[in-house]
Amino acid sequence: MPNRTGTYVAFDGLGQTDPTKSDFRYYATLQAWNGNDNIEFKLTNSHEKTAAVRDTSLRATLYSRIQERFRGSKNMLVILTTDTRKTGSVLSYEIEQAIDTYEIPLIIAYPGYSAICNVDALSGMWPKALSDRINNKDVEAIHIAFAKNPIINAISRFYVNGEHLSNGKNYYNRQSYVDWGLVE
């Protein structure tokens, strides 16, 4: 098995070919932070460790590449929005694989929030694959605001050989978000 050092980033492309009309824009934000020498943010991106695939690739090719990326991933950053589809997207497959096959902890980030302190209030955004697993399986997940500091903290702490999470509904306390300057 390859060295599991990467973070697998997953989001719903919403069936769009224009990345500005999908949740790809949040992935692009991560890439911009990572590429900016003036921002303290480093991400070992599992997607950059394998050859690229296109949305037009055969599903078998896409799934094979996803599995290859998971074999080298220590955790998975899932970006969820109110537009995230409940079923029918590749995101559902990625969630199933991360939890069922690779037992990878999930870091679930929500753009547009400055703090996440009530996980159940966000359950309406969860794809069915995630909801089923949080409610019925032994899942390690933390729910965070889509912001640089919570992402950095979670990626550095919660991974296959790192700190373990007690269930699928963990979150940082309000004071953590105050300390990060995200709430008063």
N, C-alpha and C positions, 0 to 999 in steps of 0.2 A: 504494500500500500504506500502511495506517495506520502511525503511529508505534509501533514495537514497544517498549513500555515495561512491559508487564504481565508478571506471573508467572501462568502457567496452573497451577492446582492440580487434580490428578487423584487419585482414589481409587476403590475399589470400593464401591458402595452396597449390595452383597451382596443385591440384590433386596428390600431392606427398605423399608417405608413409614415405619417408626419410625427416625428418624435416630440415636437412642441405641443401636440394635442393629446399626449399621453403622460403617464407617470414616469416616463423616461427622463423627463426634465429634472426629477429629483436625483436620479442616478447621475445625470450630467453635473448636478451640483456637487455631488461627492467627488467626481473626477476633477472638477475645477478646484475644490478645496485641496485635494491631494496633489495637484500639479502646481499649486501656488506656493512659492518659497516663503511668502510673507504670512502664511496661515499655518499654524501648528496643527497639522492633520496628516496622518499617514495611514494609508489603507493598502493592505496586500490584497489586491482584487483577484479573486479566483477566475474571473472571466478573462483576465489578461494572461493567464497561465496556459491557455489552450487556444487553438485556432478558432477564429471567429465563425459564427454561423449567421445566416440571414433569416429573416422571417419567411422567406420563400423556400428555405431548405426543407427537405423531406422531414416529416415528423420523426422518423426513425433516426435520422442523422442528428436532429436537434436533441432528442432524448438521450442519445449516446453521448453527445458532448456535455449535456447537463450532468450525467452520471460521472463522467470523467472529472468535471469541475468539482463535484461534491467529494470525490475521493481525496482531493487536495484541500478541502475546506475544513476549517476549525469551528466555524459558526456561520449563521445565515442572517443577514440583515434584510428584513421584509419591510417594504414600504407600502403602507395601506392608506387609501384615501376614500372619500365618499363615492368615487367613481369605480373603485375596484369591483370587478365582477364576482358574483357569488360562486359561479361554476363556469366551466367551459374555457378557461384560460390556461395557458402554460403554467401560470403561477400556482394553480391548484396542484398540478403534477409536481412542481418543485417543492411545495410544502409537504406533500405526501412522501416524496423521496427523502427529504431532509430528516423528517421525523421517523418514518417507518423503516427505512433502509440504512441511513447513515447516522442516525441518532445525534443529530447536530442541534445544539441549542439555538433558539431563535431570538433575535433582537428585532422587535416589531416597532417600527418607527412611524409616527403619524405627523405628516406635514400640517402646518396651520395651527398647531398647539404649542403653547409655551411650557406646559407641564402636563403630565399624565398621572393623575392620582385616583382615577376611578376607571379601572379596566373594563368592568361590565358595561359601562356607558358607551364604550366603543365597539361592543360586540356586533353591532349592526354593520360594521365595515368589514368584518371577517369573512373571507371566502368560506364556503361550506367545509372544505377540506381542513381548514384551520379550526373552525368552530367545533367540528366533530372531534378533532384530536385534543383540543384544549379541554373539552367536556368529558371525554371518554378514555383518554390514554395518559400514559406517563410522559408528559411533555415538559421540557425545560424552556421557558420563555420569559422575557422581560419586555414590557411595553414602555416605550419612551417617546418623548417629543422628538421630531425630526429637527435636531439642532446639533451643532458640532460637538459640544462637550458631552452631552449624554451618549452620543454615538461613540466617541472615542473611549469613554469610560466603559461602556458595555462591551465593545469589541475587545478591549484589553483584559476584561475580567471573566467574561462568560464564553467559554469555548470548550471543546471536547476534553481537554486536559486541565482546564482552569477551574474556577469556582463553579459550583453546581447550584442551580436554581431549584426551588422546592416544588414548583408546579408550573402551569402555563399562564398564570395570572400575576406574575411579579411586576413590581414597578418601583421606581425611586420615590422616596418621600419628598414632600414639598420643600423641605430644607435643602435638599440636593439642588433643586431647581433655583432656589434663592442663591445658594453658593455659586452656581454657574451664571448668575446674573440674568436669568430668564424670567423670573417673577420676583415681585417685591414682597 
